[in-house]
Amino acid sequence: MDGRVSGRAMARPVRIGLVFEPSAEMLRLAVEQATLLWGGQYQPFFRPGDLERIERVSRRLGVDVLLALDRAGASEEAAALDGYQWQGRDGWGPLAPAQDYINHRLLGPERLLDELPRDSWVLPGWAADDPLDDLFRVWFGAYGTGAQGVSLEKQFAVRATQARIHDGAEVPTDAASWMTPVTATSGAIDYRGMSPGTALVVVDPADPASLTALWNARACGARAFPFPVGHEQRVLPAAESWLQQLLEEGELSRWMTGDGTPAGPRIYIWQATGPGELPGTLAELLTGHDVTPVPVSPDLGQEWARGWQGDHPFTTGYAHSFAQPLEADGRVARIPVPGIGGGAQDSGVPRGDIIAVQVEISATAGVRPDWTFSVPNKRSYAPVLREYDGVMLSFVRPVADGRALSVSSGAREVLISAVPSSTILGKLIEEPGWSARQTPGGVFVTRFIERLGGPGSTVANQPGARAALFEVARSERGRPSGAIVQSIKKWPFRAVTALASIGNPGLSRRSSSLRSRPAGLAGPGS
């Protein structure tokens, strides 16, 4: 039977986590870069330092890549976490300047703008010296002054109305429902992440770290509204309108006591200004609508954004099933890449290009017996996949039942490869002082089993193999391989089958060598 691999491929945005020490300059850069990415509003920001927490939250959010935006040592350390690396910097990085030809920058939202609802498109504007300048950037997004930003802003403005927010003036009451530059990055995405809940985020508009909490609340899937300390009156009418809408939708009435009794309307308050009492204006707002506040720290709120339905929180309609023949002696498959977007692409308009393709493998047949497409869903196997899927990939990592890898949005296919089973085992038991290798005896046994029909065949039964070996030993000149196989086939299958019971050819106790050696010394098979 010809080899074949079947499954499903989905094209989606790359989910990238930006790591940087919060400052006004770096926060503005992060917001501008995210506003120029497809899926940008869902790209989380991380403060360097706590590597365990960065890895844990990244894993829960389905982050593909971590990038040190400020290139500081602590940020680079986070970006080097196992399985989160992007291969390439500067002109080959995910945030390299967009070009009008194929490049390594992540795909922008240009091609997906027509996938969004047609109403409430608003391009907000405000003075650069407005004390809420940075808050508005995080809240609404900002295109920046680069070539791609200027081009994308023009495309957005064609669809939007202008809304000028004057210094000291109130934000329009419907601001929470606007389709702004940052929300326009969500085109064609059905976000399946488990939301950390609806929240009012209390921020200090002059503190970049505080504003990062507001960004991350939305990036994790929360319905979030900012409440700037010292400038409460400017957002109060919009906050009240937003709160009233939530009450009418029943969004705040889902709370229950332990015995199932409704607990009344409640809302999370992310205290991004540190522990303390609620601002008086906010407390009065909630009391006036009979809503109970539930204060939490931003870190705790972000920790609640865990799990999702399916294999990634980004789900798109750009997907199809495949059943592809295997090439290269049963090791390689060419997977068709779903097309992205239907918007027209103007020649010469700067754009990004790289997307992620999520390949889910449901069945394989005819794969080489000592190779496998089943790779454990552990980030530590990312270098293994990169070695066999292609060292030129910007990233590749295991996912449940398959892998996610980078590909040009204009590509028609992507190659994936099986991996030697011995490599999987070696990585699985990888510990200091231990190594794994396949011995010559293991190679012989593997080939012998293949010659007798593979691990699923009952020909390789222990009595038959022993009798054939005795027959060869008694022969003066040996026996032809065909004659040996025929001799074994004369023996019926027995319950005790030493060879046929090897579950993974070449990787049994008999066919592999596991050796302990002192740490720091190269031992046999290392």
N, C-alpha and C positions, 0 to 999 in steps of 0.2 A: 504494500500500500504506500502511495506517495505521502511524504510528510506534509502536515498542514497545521496551522495555528489559527484559532478562531477567538473572537472576542468583540470588544467595543472600544472605539477610540473617540475621545472628546477633546476638542480644542478649547482652551480657556486662558485667562490671563495668568502670568507668572505672579505668584504672591511673594512679595519681597518685604523683608523687615529691615527698616533703616535704623542703624545704631549710631548714636551720637550723644555727646554731652550737651544737654540743653543750653542754648544761648539764643539770643534774638536772631543772630545771623544764621545759625544752623537750622533753627526752626523754620525760618522763612524759606531757606533753600529746600528743606525737606517737603514743605507744603507745595512749593512750586513744582518740584520734581514729581510729586504724587499726582498733582492736578494734570500733569501731562501724560499720565499712564492709564491704559485701560485697566479698570479695577482699582484705580488710585485711592479712592476713599476707603478701601479696605486694607490698605498697606499699613501695618502697625509701626509705631516708633518705639525704640527701646533705648533706655539709658544704660550705658555699659557698667560693668562691675559685678553684678550677680549672674554669673554664667548659668548656674543651675535654673534660676527662674527664667532667664531668656530662653533656654532650651525647652523648658517645660511649656511655657506659653506658646512658643513657636510651634511646637509639636501639636498642641491642642488646636491652634488656629490653622494648621495646614500650610505653614510658611514653607516655601520652596527654597529660598535663598536669604541669607543675611548679608548685609552690605555695610561696611564701616563708612558712613557718610563723611565723617570728619577726619578719618584716617588716623585717629589717635590710637595709641598702643592698646588701650583697654577695649576700644571698639573693634580693632583688628582681631583681637583675641576672641571676641564673640563671633565675628564673621568666619573664623577658622573652626568653629564647632563642627564635629563630625557630621557630614552629610548636608551641610548648609552652604558649601562654598560655591562661588561663581568662578569659573575658570576664565580669567582674563580681566585686565584692568585698562584704565584710560580709554583708548579708542575701541576697546573690545568689551567694555563694561556695560552693565545693564542701564546705566544712566549716561552713557556717552552722548555727545551732541547728536541730535537727529539729523539724518541726511536725506537726500532725495533719491537715494539708491539703497540697496539692501545693506543693512548694517547690524550691529549687535545690540542696539538699544531696544528696550522693551517696547512693544506696540502701544501706540497712543490711542485715545478714544475717537479719533477723527472718523474712522470707518464705521463706528457704531452709534453715532449721534442720532441717526434716523430710527434706531431701535427704541428710543425713549418716548414717553408720553409727550404729546404736542402742546400741552397747556402749562402755564405757570413758569415759563422760561424767563429767568431774570438775570441780568448782568449787573450786580451791585457795584457802586462806586463810592469812594469816600476820600477824604484828604489824607495825605501821607503822614501828616502830623496829628491826626486824630488819636486821642489816647487809647482808643479801642482798635487801632490799626491792626495789631497782631491778632487780636481776637477775631476781627472780621476775616482776616486771611485764613485762619484755621476753620472758621465757621463756613465761609462761602467758597474758599479756594482762591488761588491766585496763579495766573499764567506766567508771570515774569516777562522779561524783555528779550529773551532769546528768540531766534528765528522760528522755532516750532511754537513757542508761546504766542507770538504775534499772529502767526498763521491760524492757530487754533482759536484764538480769541475772535478773529474776524469771522470764522465759521460759526462760532457760538452766537455772536452778536446778531447775525442774520436771523436767527430763530428766536431771539430774546428781546424783551423790553429793558430799558435802562431804568435803574432805581438809584438815585443819589441819596446817600445818608449824610446829612450835614452835621458838622461838628457840634456835639451837644444835643442833637435832635434825637427823638425816639426812633427806634427801629420799627418799620411798618409791621402792623399786627399779623400779617400773613407770611412773615419771613420764614417761618418754620416749614412752610409748604412750597417754597420756591425751588425750581429746578435751576441750580447754580452751577458754576464751572466744576466744583468738586463732585456734586451729585451726578453730573453728566458723565463722569468716569464709570458709572455703574451700568452703562448700556449693555443689553443682551445678557446680563448676569442675573441668575436666580440665586441669591445668597442663602445657603442652607445652614449657616452656622447657628449654633444654639445661642441666642441672645443673652447677654448678662442682665437684661431687664431695662425697662424704661427709666430714665434718670434725668434729674436736673443736676448739672455739673457746676459747682461753686468754684469759680476761678478768680485768680488775681491777674488782670489783663496785662500787668507789667512783668509777670513771672513766666518765662518760657516753659519751665517744667510743669507749671500749673496748666498752661494751655495745651501741653502735650497730652495731659490726661483727658481733656475734651476731645482731642483728635482720636485717641485710642478708644474712647467709649463708642464713638461711631464706627471706627474701624473694626471693632469686635462685634458689630451688629446691633448695638443698643440704639434705641430712639432717645437721642440726647438733646438737651437744650441748655445753653450756657447762661450762668447767672453771675455777672462780673461784680465783684466786691468794689464798692465805691462808685459804681455807675449803674446801680440797680434800676433807677427810674428810666433809663434809656431802653431797657429791654422789658420792663414790667408789663406794658400792654400786650406785647407779643407773647410773653410767657403765660399771661392769663388766658389768652386766646388758645394757645397750644394746650394748656392744662384742661380747659373746657372741652376741647375736641377729644382729648384722651378719655375724659369722663363719659362723654356721649358715646364713645366707641366701646366702653366697658373695659378699656385697657388696664385701668387701675383697680378694678374690682375683682381680679382673679385671685386675690389672697384668701387663704383659708386657714382656720385654726387646726390644731391637731386632730380634732374630732370631726372635721369637715364642715364646720360652721363658717359662713362668710365673715371675713375679718374687717370688711369695710375698705373703702378706697385708700390705697397706700402708694407711695412712690419712693424709689431710691434717691438719695442725695449723695452724689460723689463729692466728698469734701476735698477738693484739689488744693485748698489753701491750708491743709493741716487740720488736726482735730480742734474742735471748738464748737461754740454755739452757732446755730444758723443765723445768717443775717436777718435782722428784724423784719425787713420788707418781705423776705421770702417766707418767714414764719407766718406773717399776717396773710400772705397770699394763700398758703396752704390751709390755714385755719378758716379763711373765708369760704373755701370750697369743701371743707370737712374732709381734707386729705391728710393722712398721717405720714410724716416723713420717716424714712428708714435710712439714717446716715451710714455710709460705708466709706472706706478709703478707696482711692482709685486702683491701687494694687489688688485689693480684694475683689473689687468689681470686675477687673480684667480676668482674674483667676476663674470667675464663673463662666467665662466664655469658652466652654469646653464641648467637644463632641459635635457631630453633625450627622445628617442623613446622607448616606451614600459614601463615596470614597474621597470626597473633597468638598469643603464648604462652597466653592465656586462651581455652579452648574450652568452650562450653556446649552443652547439648542444646536450647537455646531458639533454633532456627534453622528456616528454611524457604526453599524456592525460590519465585521470583516471575517473572511475565511481565506487566508492566504497560504499559498504553497511555500514550503521550506526550501531554502537554497543552501549552498556551501555544505553539502554532506549532512543535511538535517540540522543546521545550526542557526540559520539566519532567516528572518522574515521581513518583507517589505510591507509596511502598514500604510494604507492610504490616509492622508491627512485631510480632515474636513476643512472646507473653505470658511473664511471668516468675513462676516459683514457683507453688506450689499451697497454701501455708499460709494460714490464715485471718488476716484483718486486723481487729483489734479497733478499733472506732470510738474516736477520741480518743487512741489510742496514738501518741506522737510517732514520726515516721519520716522517713527521707530519700526521695528520689524519682528522682534522675537516674542513668541508665545510659548505656552506649555501645551503639550499633548499628553493626555492621560490615557494610557493604554491598559485596558483590563482584559486579561486572558482567561477565557472560560474553558477552553479545551485545546489539547495538542495531540498530535498523532505523528508517528514516524520520526520523533526526535532521537538523535543519537543516544544510545543507552547510557553513556557516561556523561551526558550533558543534560541540563534542565532549564526550563523557563521559570520555574518556581523559585523565587529568591525571597528569603525572609524579609518581612516588612520592618527592617531596622535601618536607621540612617547609616550605621557603620558599613553597610553593604554598598553605599553609593560609589566609592572608588572601584569596587568590583564591577559594577554595571558600566561605569565609565570606561574601564579597560576593554570591555568586550563590545559595548554599544558604540564606542567611538570617543577617542581622546579629544576631538575637536568640539564636542558638545559643551555648551556653556554650563549646563547642569544636567544631571540625571540622578534620580533617587528611586528607591523602591516605594511602592504603595501597595495596598491590599490587592492581591491577585494580579499585580502587574508593575508598572513603573510610570513615572512622570519624567519627561525630558524636554529639553528646549528644541525649538525648530523654527525656521523662518515662516512667517505667516503666508508667504507665497509658495511654500514647498508643497509638492503633491504627494510625497511619501516620506516616511522615516524608517530607517533600518533598526531593528532590535535583534539582539543575539541571545542565544542560550548561553549558559555559563557552565563550566565543568563542575560536576558534582563534588569532586575532590576540593575544589576551591571553596564551595559553600561550607563543607565540613571544616576545612582549615580555618576559615573565618569564624565559624561558630564556636570552636574550642580555643580560639586565640586568647592566650593569657601569658603573662610574663613567665618564662621558664619552660613553655611548652611550644611544640611545633608539630606539624603534620605533613606527611609525604606518602606517596604511593610507592611501595616497594616493588622490585622486579617480580617478586612472587605475586603481588597483587595485580600487576599488569597481566601476568600470565593467566591468572584465574579469571580476570575480566574478559580477556580475549577467548578463553576456553568456553565461558558461559555464552558469549555471543555466538561462537561457532556452533554451539548446541541449541541455538534458538532463542537465547536471551533469558532474562531472569524469570519470565512468565512461563517458560517451557518446563515440562516435567521430564524432558530427556535427561537433564543434568542431575539424575538421581544418584545418591551415594553408592548403592550397590553396583550400579552399572559402571560408574566412573572408576571405582576400585578394581572391578574385574578387568576393565580395559587397561588400566595401568599395569596390573599384574601380567596381562597378556603381552604388553609391550616390553616389560622387563624380561620376560622369558624369551623374547624373540632375539635372534642374533643380529639382525639387521634393522630392527625397528618395524613399524607398521605404517602404511599410508594413512593420512588423517581421515580420509573417507572411510577406510576400513575400521578405524577406531570409533568413529561416530556410529557406524552400523552395529558394532559390537555393543556399544552402550544402549542403543535402541532396543536390543533384544531383552533388556531387563525391564520388568514392569516398574511403575512408579511405587515408591514406598513412602510411608508417612514421615520417616526420618530422611530428610534430603539436605545434606550439608551444603551442596552447592546451590540448589534452587531456592534455598531459604535465605540467601543473601539478599537483603532488601534493596540495597543500592550498590550495583556492581562496582567493584574496585574500592569500596569504602567499608568493608566489614573488618572484624578483628583480624581476619586472616590476610586481608588484602591491603591494610593500611598500617602505618607505623606511627605510634604516638610515643614520644620520648620526653622525659623530663631532663632539664639541664639547668645548671646554675644560672641565675639571672646575669646578663651581661656577657655570657660566654656563648659562642656559636657552637651548638651541638650538632650531632648527626641529623640530617634532614631539616635543618633550620633554613 
